[in-house]
């Protein structure tokens, strides 16, 4: 090998070594959106009190930077369907027509003021029919989704079941909203995936905790390869696409309080946050 060739080889090796030594730019972090869950006990049958209690927590979530905020199942009426002692007409009067209802309009005004997506659970009145409903309101105060709970169990004596695992379009991806018992049925949850949901949010109010609830939510995440955010009066839970529990907190041991318990230890409430990775755009 000639001296000239040896010099070229060494020069090339030096360039490679220098290139390897140069610091590489850090990998770009995945884009996220902050989702907030409002974990708040119910007051049964008192729409005014339930709205008054939830509004400051929604404001807190927005001030923290949350872009999607979710209440529990039927936060507005306090899941009155669970109390069969409530006379039928009194129960039916708790229904909120959408979009004409007083508290629905308050929620749209709040979403518009705070510039958030707001997912809220309520009893919907549609003529003579009552639905366990979750509405999705965009930052412009517009209704972009209205989901009716499909699996009713004991609720079927007074409520009507929904029939579609619908999704709502947003700049952050397609939002699938299911309600409580729907999570028990693989075919219901798969319906959201089949319609292109990028992630799932589950306002709830039934069983909770690691013994019976959490493994079920993990399995639905694993089956559908989706994040699920579960918001309950006593639990906030997030499961990842592989079924891993990413965040979980139990807050108290009850779902319901009496008016006398407001502000006491029984009235455990909190806003929880999760930075949800967004699906990569094609």
Secondary structure, DSSP 4 states (H G I P E B T S, - for coil): --HHHHHHHHHHHHHHHHHHHSPPPPPPPPPEEEEEEEE--B-TT-HHHHHHHHHHHHHHHHHHT-SEEE--TTTTTTSGGG-TTS-HHHHHHT-B-TTT-HHHHHHHHHHHHHT-EEEEEEEEEETTEEEEEEEEE-TTS-EEEEEE-S--GGGGGT--------EE--TT-PEEEEEGGGGG-HHHHHHHHHTT-SEEEEE--S--STTTHHHHHHHHHHHHT--EEEEETTEEEEE-TTS-EEEEEE--S-SB--GGGTTSTT---EEEEEEEEPPPP-
